[in-house]
């Protein structure tokens, strides 16, 4: 069997092309020409500004999450965050997350376990703020039953994780004592590995103890979503869709729920399919919805790639180098267990 058939990128690309073809199958060259003639391109300017602001806020949020451990300059934090998103987009799902984790760890001297914990916090606050938007939206809009069930699952998982993290923080010493009594003498290597992981991980989630940091991070998460909603609303104006502001919120929420599990590189195809399905519910023509979805996807990618490549260029890093490291790396931190003892590097934090 040829080697490329075993690669995730190959099958992800095939799925993306099939989904894009499905979205565009009813779109004729005449439809594209007619749409271009009536699009008001001036609205693309505020939409693009909102996209940049959204990425800036998300980068600043990551800076806030790591602030108690390390102070990172604002511009560096934003471009580093963007570079991480570039890696996450161009590499297969799990490999992309590992590449992002390696980049943050390598460039800021943070342990990989600690960086992993900050990514968990990011996802957690995104989920909490998204659930808040869904709750507000449900007061004026009835979600389709399939999305309501997904939102219930997300709510259950989110609050379960939040509760688990609080338990870990509150009973850290007791959990450590149990580990020492059960593992230290019987499996010293496993005990030291778990202890190191726990110490770094709890440092990353420590902001949950601080009301100030908790609400600051939560507010930044809400602000980022609001900027994304404004992107969609300005695109409505550009395409001449006579849709209310609430419909932009609906599309953002449904699109986010549909893309929670990445399938294709950069969510190509799946992104457009989710947008088309959302707009069809508002009686938008399928051809217009498909082209709108592609335009929104491109706008989403522009600020990430612009600011991400600024960081990669300034640090003289290549995506190929990060890809190779990501494919080899295991999570959590690499631990060398030797026959005559356990050799562990000290945490960098």
C-alpha positions in Angstrom: 0.0 0.0 0.0 1.4 3.4 -0.9 2.7 5.4 2.1 0.4 8.4 1.4 -2.7 6.3 1.9 -1.7 5.8 5.5 -1.4 9.5 6.2 -4.2 11.4 8.1 -3.6 14.4 5.9 -4.5 12.5 2.8 -7.8 11.1 4.0 -8.7 14.4 5.7 -8.1 16.2 2.4 -10.2 13.7 0.5 -13.1 14.2 3.0 -12.7 18.0 2.8 -12.9 17.9 -1.1 -16.0 15.7 -1.0 -17.7 18.0 1.5 -16.8 21.2 -0.5 -18.0 19.6 -3.7 -21.3 18.7 -1.9 -21.7 22.3 -0.7 -21.0 23.8 -4.1 -22.7 21.2 -6.4 -25.7 23.5 -7.0 -23.6 26.6 -7.5 -23.2 27.7 -11.1 -20.7 30.2 -12.5 -23.7 32.5 -13.1 -24.6 32.3 -9.4 -21.1 33.3 -8.4 -21.1 36.2 -10.9 -24.5 37.5 -9.6 -23.3 37.3 -6.0 -20.1 39.1 -6.7 -22.0 41.9 -8.4 -24.2 42.5 -5.4 -21.6 42.0 -2.6 -20.7 45.1 -0.7 -17.0 44.6 -0.2 -16.7 47.6 2.2 -18.3 45.4 5.0 -15.3 43.0 4.7 -13.1 45.7 6.3 -14.9 45.8 9.7 -15.3 42.0 9.5 -11.6 41.5 9.1 -10.9 44.0 11.9 -13.2 42.0 14.2 -11.3 38.8 13.2 -8.0 40.4 14.2 -9.5 41.6 17.5 -10.8 38.1 18.3 -7.4 36.5 17.8 -5.7 39.4 19.9 -8.2 38.8 22.7 -7.6 35.0 22.6 -3.8 35.6 22.7 -4.2 38.0 25.6 -6.4 35.4 27.4 -3.5 32.8 27.1 -1.1 35.5 28.5 -3.5 35.9 31.4 -3.7 32.2 32.1 0.1 31.8 32.3 0.6 35.2 34.0 1.1 33.8 37.5 3.9 31.6 36.2 5.6 33.8 33.6 5.1 37.3 32.4 5.0 37.3 28.6 5.0 40.5 26.6 1.6 41.3 24.9 2.7 41.2 21.3 4.8 38.1 21.8 1.9 36.3 23.5 -0.5 37.2 20.7 1.8 36.1 17.8 2.9 33.0 19.7 -0.8 32.0 20.2 -1.4 32.7 16.5 1.5 30.5 15.5 0.1 27.7 17.7 -3.2 28.0 15.9 -1.4 27.9 12.5 0.2 24.6 13.6 -3.1 23.3 14.8 -4.7 24.1 11.5 -2.1 22.7 9.1 -1.4 19.5 11.0 -3.7 16.6 11.7 -5.9 17.1 14.8 -3.9 15.4 17.5 -0.5 16.0 15.9 -1.5 19.7 15.6 -2.3 20.0 19.3 1.1 18.3 20.1 2.9 20.7 17.8 1.2 23.7 19.4 2.1 22.4 22.8 5.7 21.9 21.8 6.0 25.4 20.4 4.7 27.0 23.6 6.9 24.8 25.7 10.1 25.4 23.7 9.7 29.1 23.2 8.7 30.1 26.7 10.7 27.5 28.7 7.5 26.0 30.2 7.0 22.3 30.9 4.8 20.5 28.4 2.5 19.3 31.2 2.0 22.9 32.3 1.3 24.0 28.7 -1.2 21.2 28.4 -3.0 22.4 31.5 -3.3 25.9 30.0 -4.8 24.5 26.9 -7.3 22.5 29.0 -8.2 25.8 30.7 -8.7 27.5 27.3 -11.1 24.9 26.2 -12.9 24.9 29.5 -13.5 28.7 29.4 -14.5 28.5 25.8 -17.1 25.9 26.7 -18.4 27.9 29.7 -18.8 31.1 27.8 -20.4 29.3 24.8 -22.9 27.7 27.2 -23.7 31.1 28.5 -24.4 32.4 25.0 -26.6 29.3 24.3 -28.5 30.0 27.5 -29.1 33.6 26.5 -29.9 32.6 23.0 -32.5 30.0 24.1 -34.6 32.8 25.6 -35.4 34.1 22.1 -34.6 31.3 19.7 -35.5 27.6 19.7 -32.5 25.4 18.8 -33.0 22.3 16.6 -33.4 19.2 18.7 -30.1 17.7 17.6 -28.1 20.8 18.7 -30.0 21.0 22.0 -28.9 17.4 22.8 -25.3 18.3 21.9 -25.4 21.4 24.1 -26.7 19.3 27.1 -23.7 16.9 26.6 -21.3 19.8 26.4 -22.8 21.3 29.6 -22.5 18.0 31.5 -18.9 17.4 30.3 -17.9 21.0 31.0 -19.2 21.2 34.6 -17.9 17.7 35.3 -14.4 18.8 34.2 -14.7 22.0 36.2 -15.7 20.1 39.3 -12.9 17.6 38.8 -10.3 20.4 38.5 -11.6 22.0 41.7 -11.4 18.7 43.5 -7.8 18.2 42.4 -6.9 21.7 43.6 -8.7 21.4 46.9 -7.5 17.9 47.8 -4.1 18.1 46.2 -2.2 17.3 49.4 -4.5 14.4 50.3 -4.2 13.0 46.8 -0.4 13.3 47.0 -0.4 11.5 50.3 -2.4 8.6 48.9 0.0 8.4 45.9 3.0 8.3 48.2 1.6 5.5 50.3 0.4 3.4 47.4 3.0 4.0 44.7 6.3 5.3 46.0 7.7 2.1 47.3 6.0 -0.3 44.9 6.4 1.7 41.6 8.9 4.5 42.3 9.2 5.4 38.6 5.5 5.7 38.1 5.2 7.7 41.3 7.8 10.2 40.3 6.3 10.6 36.9 2.8 11.2 38.2 4.1 13.6 40.9 5.9 15.6 38.3 2.8 15.7 36.0 0.6 16.6 38.9 2.8 19.5 40.1 3.0 21.1 36.6 -0.7 20.5 35.9 -1.9 22.0 39.1 0.2 25.1 38.5 -1.6 25.5 35.2 -5.1 25.3 36.7 -4.3 27.4 39.7 -6.1 30.4 38.3 -9.4 28.6 39.2 -8.6 29.5 42.8 -8.5 33.2 42.1 -11.9 34.9 41.6 -10.1 37.8 39.9 -8.3 35.6 37.3 -11.4 33.4 36.8 -13.7 36.2 35.9 -11.0 38.0 33.9 -10.5 34.9 31.8 -14.2 34.3 31.5 -14.9 37.9 30.3 -12.1 37.6 27.7 -13.7 34.4 26.4 -17.1 36.1 26.1 -15.4 39.1 24.3 -13.7 36.8 21.8 -17.0 35.1 20.9 -18.7 38.5 20.6 -16.1 39.6 18.1 -16.7 36.4 16.1 -20.4 37.1 16.1 -19.7 40.6 14.7 -17.6 39.1 11.9 -20.6 37.0 10.9 -23.0 40.0 11.2 -20.8 42.2 9.0 -20.6 39.4 6.4 -24.4 39.3 6.4 -24.3 43.0 5.5 -21.7 42.4 2.8 -23.7 39.6 1.2 -27.0 41.5 1.4 -28.6 38.9 3.7 -31.5 40.5 5.5 -31.0 38.6 8.8 -31.2 39.9 12.4 -28.3 40.1 14.7 -29.6 37.1 16.7 -29.1 34.9 13.6 -25.4 35.6 13.6 -25.3 34.3 17.2 -27.2 31.2 16.1 -24.8 30.5 13.2 -21.7 31.0 15.4 -23.0 28.7 18.1 -24.1 25.9 15.7 -20.9 26.2 13.7 -18.8 25.9 16.9 -20.8 22.9 18.1 -20.5 21.1 14.7 -16.7 21.6 14.6 -15.8 20.5 18.1 -14.3 17.3 16.7 -11.9 18.2 13.9 -12.0 15.8 10.9 -10.3 17.7 8.0 -7.2 19.9 7.8 -8.3 23.4 9.0 -11.9 22.1 9.1 -12.1 22.6 5.4 -15.4 21.3 4.1 -16.9 20.6 7.5 -16.8 24.4 8.3 -18.7 25.2 5.1 -21.1 22.4 5.6 -22.0 23.6 9.1 -22.5 27.2 7.8 -24.6 26.1 4.9 -26.9 23.9 7.2 -27.3 26.9 9.5 -28.1 29.4 6.8 -30.6 27.1 5.0 -32.6 27.2 8.2 -32.9 31.0 7.6 -34.1 30.5 4.0 -30.8 31.6 2.4 -30.2 30.0 -1.0 -27.7 27.1 -0.9 -25.4 28.7 -3.4 -25.2 31.9 -1.5 -24.8 30.0 1.8 -21.9 28.0 0.4 -20.0 31.0 -0.8 -20.8 32.8 2.4 -19.3 29.9 4.3 -16.1 30.0 2.2 -15.7 33.7 2.7 -16.2 33.4 6.5 -13.7 30.5 6.6 -11.1 32.6 4.7 -11.6 35.6 7.0 -11.2 33.3 10.0 -7.8 32.2 8.7 -6.3 35.5 7.6 -5.3 37.0 11.0 -4.1 33.7 12.4 -1.7 33.1 9.5 -0.6 36.8 9.3 0.3 37.0 13.0 1.4 33.4 13.3 3.9 33.7 10.4 5.2 36.9 11.9 6.2 34.9 15.0 7.5 31.9 13.0 9.6 34.1 10.8 11.0 36.1 13.7 12.0 32.9 15.5 13.3 31.3 12.3 11.0 28.3 12.7 9.5 26.1 10.0 6.3 24.2 10.0 8.2 21.1 8.8 10.5 21.2 11.8 7.5 21.4 14.2 5.6 18.7 12.3 8.5 16.3 12.7 8.9 17.0 16.4 5.1 16.7 16.9 4.9 13.3 15.2 7.7 11.9 17.5 6.6 13.5 20.8 4.5 11.9 23.5 2.4 13.6 26.1 3.1 14.3 28.9 6.7 15.3 29.4 9.2 12.8 28.2 10.5 10.7 31.1 13.6 8.4 30.8 13.3 5.3 33.0 16.6 3.6 33.2 17.3 0.2 34.7 19.4 1.5 37.5 17.1 4.3 38.5 14.8 7.0 37.4 16.4 10.0 35.7 14.1 13.0 35.6 14.8 16.5 34.5 13.7 19.3 36.9 10.6 21.2 36.0 11.3 24.3 34.1 8.7 26.2 36.0 
